[in-house]
Amino acid sequence: MKAFLLIGLGRFGRHLAEQLNAQGHQVMAVDENEERVNQVLNIVTNAQIGDSTNPEFLAELGVGNYDVCIVAISDDFQSSLETASLLKEMGARKVVARAQRDVQAKFLLRNGADEVLYPEKQLAKWAAVRYGSDHLFDYIELDASNAIVEVSVPEEWAGKTVGQLDIRKRYNINLLAVKQGGTINTTVTPDTLLPADANLLALGEYKALKKCFHV
């Protein structure tokens, strides 16, 4: 369990609060808008109405006590930038800020943010990969070169074992799990049989995954 300071409770911030709460984390939520704060009272540990660009207000929150401070302000980039900078100046352990454009991401990273969230761009990339293939069901980007994908078992692989296919050597990818009928088997060995109605979770470089699964 981690302690989060979440500043900005628009649609993105509210959804983020819900997810953090569902995972059992402690969340202090902050927004200038009283209505937005009231809407999340039942899904966060605590909430306050206040201006995050006010140093005195931020100091009262004890920003250094949180594992992660997330700036999710979406409608005022100047406030987002000032908030990220103040958080870092006040000793925040990790500052993550939302950006809507590339130029915003650059300014945030130069002025206090340790990492940047780019929801629209990240979701667009995921959607393009996901829906650009008929047999790819999920996609997790790890870095600029590697990813994890969930794909259906290729027709020519069905009924064969991992060892028979020599997947790691031939395709330079790693099978992490076999998913079938709602059950995930993470113990993948050379004897693991690949059923025709199963999905695979595979890890590898983009180019290797693309070549192997034609995605």
C-alpha positions as CSV (number, residue, x, y, z in Angstrom):
1,M,0.0,0.0,0.0
2,K,1.3,3.5,-0.9
3,A,0.2,7.0,0.1
4,F,-0.8,9.3,-2.8
5,L,-1.4,13.0,-3.0
6,L,-3.7,13.5,-6.0
7,I,-4.2,17.1,-7.2
8,G,-6.9,17.7,-9.7
9,L,-10.2,15.9,-9.7
10,G,-11.5,16.3,-13.3
11,R,-12.5,13.2,-15.2
12,F,-9.0,11.7,-15.3
13,G,-8.3,12.5,-11.7
14,R,-11.5,11.1,-10.5
15,H,-11.0,7.8,-12.4
16,L,-7.5,7.6,-11.1
17,A,-8.8,8.1,-7.5
18,E,-11.2,5.2,-8.1
19,Q,-8.5,2.9,-9.3
20,L,-6.1,3.8,-6.5
21,N,-8.8,3.2,-4.0
22,A,-9.7,-0.2,-5.5
23,Q,-6.1,-1.2,-5.2
24,G,-6.1,-0.4,-1.5
25,H,-3.9,2.7,-1.5
26,Q,-4.3,5.8,0.7
27,V,-5.3,8.8,-1.3
28,M,-5.4,12.5,-0.3
29,A,-7.4,14.3,-3.0
30,V,-7.2,18.0,-3.7
31,D,-9.1,20.4,-5.9
32,E,-10.2,24.0,-5.9
33,N,-13.7,23.0,-6.9
34,E,-15.8,22.0,-3.9
35,E,-18.2,19.9,-6.0
36,R,-15.4,17.8,-7.4
37,V,-14.0,17.2,-3.9
38,N,-17.4,16.1,-2.6
39,Q,-17.8,13.7,-5.5
40,V,-14.8,11.7,-4.4
41,L,-15.2,11.7,-0.6
42,N,-16.4,8.1,-0.5
43,I,-13.5,6.7,-2.5
44,V,-10.5,8.5,-1.0
45,T,-8.8,8.5,2.4
46,N,-9.1,12.3,2.8
47,A,-9.9,15.3,0.6
48,Q,-9.3,19.1,0.8
49,I,-10.5,22.1,-1.1
50,G,-7.6,24.4,-1.9
51,D,-5.3,26.1,-4.4
52,S,-2.3,23.9,-5.2
53,T,-0.3,26.9,-6.5
54,N,-0.4,28.3,-2.9
55,P,2.9,27.3,-1.2
56,E,1.3,27.7,2.3
57,F,-1.6,25.3,1.4
58,L,0.8,22.7,-0.1
59,A,3.1,23.0,3.0
60,E,0.1,22.1,5.2
61,L,-0.4,18.9,3.3
62,G,3.0,17.6,4.2
63,V,4.0,16.7,0.6
64,G,7.1,14.9,1.8
65,N,5.0,12.2,3.5
66,Y,3.5,10.8,0.3
67,D,5.1,8.1,-1.8
68,V,3.8,9.7,-5.0
69,C,2.4,13.1,-5.8
70,I,0.2,13.2,-8.9
71,V,-0.7,16.4,-10.6
72,A,-3.8,15.6,-12.7
73,I,-4.9,19.2,-13.4
74,S,-6.3,19.1,-16.9
75,D,-7.7,22.6,-17.6
76,D,-5.0,25.0,-16.5
77,F,-1.4,24.1,-17.6
78,Q,0.1,27.1,-15.8
79,S,-1.3,25.8,-12.5
80,S,-0.1,22.3,-13.3
81,L,3.4,23.6,-14.0
82,E,3.5,25.7,-10.8
83,T,2.2,22.9,-8.7
84,A,4.7,20.4,-10.0
85,S,7.6,22.8,-9.4
86,L,6.4,23.6,-5.8
87,L,6.0,20.0,-5.0
88,K,9.5,19.2,-5.9
89,E,10.8,22.3,-4.1
90,M,9.0,21.1,-0.9
91,G,10.6,17.7,-0.9
92,A,8.1,15.5,-2.7
93,R,9.6,12.0,-3.2
94,K,8.1,11.5,-6.7
95,V,6.1,14.0,-8.8
96,V,4.0,12.7,-11.7
97,A,2.2,15.2,-13.8
98,R,-0.4,15.0,-16.6
99,A,0.4,16.5,-20.0
100,Q,-1.9,17.0,-23.0
101,R,0.7,18.0,-25.5
102,D,4.4,17.2,-26.2
103,V,5.5,20.7,-25.3
104,Q,3.7,20.5,-22.0
105,A,5.5,17.3,-21.2
106,K,8.9,18.9,-21.9
107,F,8.1,21.9,-19.6
108,L,6.9,19.7,-16.8
109,L,9.9,17.4,-16.9
110,R,12.2,20.5,-16.8
111,N,10.3,22.1,-13.9
112,G,9.8,19.5,-11.2
113,A,8.0,16.5,-12.7
114,D,9.9,13.2,-12.4
115,E,7.5,11.5,-14.9
116,V,4.7,12.6,-17.2
117,L,1.3,11.0,-17.8
118,Y,0.1,11.5,-21.3
119,P,-3.4,9.7,-21.2
120,E,-4.6,10.7,-24.7
121,K,-1.4,9.8,-26.5
122,Q,-0.9,6.6,-24.5
123,L,-4.4,5.4,-25.1
124,A,-4.3,6.3,-28.8
125,K,-1.2,4.2,-29.2
126,W,-2.7,1.3,-27.3
127,A,-5.9,1.5,-29.3
128,A,-4.0,1.6,-32.6
129,V,-2.1,-1.5,-31.7
130,R,-5.1,-3.3,-30.1
131,Y,-7.6,-2.7,-32.9
132,G,-5.1,-2.9,-35.7
133,S,-5.0,-6.7,-35.3
134,D,-7.8,-9.3,-35.2
135,H,-6.0,-11.6,-32.8
136,L,-4.3,-9.2,-30.3
137,F,-6.3,-8.7,-27.1
138,D,-4.1,-6.6,-24.9
139,Y,-0.8,-4.6,-25.1
140,I,1.4,-3.3,-22.4
141,E,4.3,-1.0,-23.4
142,L,7.3,-1.5,-21.1
143,D,9.7,0.9,-22.8
144,A,10.7,2.2,-26.2
145,S,11.7,-1.3,-27.4
146,N,9.8,-3.9,-25.4
147,A,6.2,-4.9,-24.7
148,I,3.9,-7.6,-23.4
149,V,1.1,-8.7,-25.6
150,E,-1.9,-11.0,-25.2
151,V,-2.6,-12.8,-28.5
152,S,-4.5,-15.9,-29.6
153,V,-2.5,-19.0,-30.2
154,P,-1.4,-19.0,-33.9
155,E,-3.2,-21.6,-35.9
156,E,0.0,-23.4,-36.8
157,W,1.0,-23.6,-33.1
158,A,-2.2,-25.2,-31.9
159,G,-1.7,-28.7,-30.4
160,K,2.0,-28.3,-30.1
161,T,4.3,-27.8,-27.1
162,V,6.5,-24.9,-26.3
163,G,9.5,-27.2,-26.7
164,Q,8.4,-28.5,-30.1
165,L,8.1,-24.9,-31.4
166,D,11.4,-23.8,-29.7
167,I,9.7,-20.4,-29.3
168,R,12.5,-18.5,-27.5
169,K,15.2,-19.6,-29.8
170,R,13.3,-19.3,-33.1
171,Y,11.4,-16.1,-32.4
172,N,13.4,-14.4,-29.6
173,I,10.4,-13.9,-27.4
174,N,9.4,-15.3,-24.0
175,L,6.0,-16.8,-23.2
176,L,4.9,-15.6,-19.7
177,A,1.6,-17.4,-19.5
178,V,-1.1,-19.4,-21.2
179,K,-4.7,-18.1,-20.7
180,Q,-7.6,-20.5,-21.2
181,G,-11.2,-20.4,-20.0
182,G,-10.5,-17.7,-17.5
183,T,-7.5,-19.5,-16.0
184,I,-4.0,-18.3,-16.4
185,N,-1.1,-20.8,-16.2
186,T,2.1,-18.9,-15.5
187,T,4.2,-22.1,-15.3
188,V,5.3,-22.3,-18.9
189,T,7.8,-25.2,-19.6
190,P,9.0,-26.9,-22.8
191,D,6.2,-29.5,-22.1
192,T,3.4,-26.9,-22.0
193,L,0.8,-27.7,-24.6
194,L,-0.8,-24.8,-26.6
195,P,-4.5,-25.3,-27.1
196,A,-6.2,-23.8,-30.1
197,D,-8.7,-21.9,-27.9
198,A,-6.1,-20.3,-25.7
199,N,-4.4,-16.9,-25.5
200,L,-0.7,-16.3,-24.9
201,L,1.0,-13.6,-22.8
202,A,4.3,-12.9,-24.6
203,L,7.2,-10.6,-23.8
204,G,9.7,-9.4,-26.3
205,E,11.0,-6.6,-28.5
206,Y,8.4,-4.9,-30.7
207,K,10.0,-6.1,-33.9
208,A,10.2,-9.7,-32.7
209,L,6.5,-9.7,-31.5
210,K,5.4,-8.1,-34.7
211,K,7.2,-10.6,-36.8
212,C,6.1,-13.6,-34.7
213,F,2.4,-12.8,-34.4
214,H,1.9,-10.5,-37.4
215,V,0.6,-7.6,-35.4
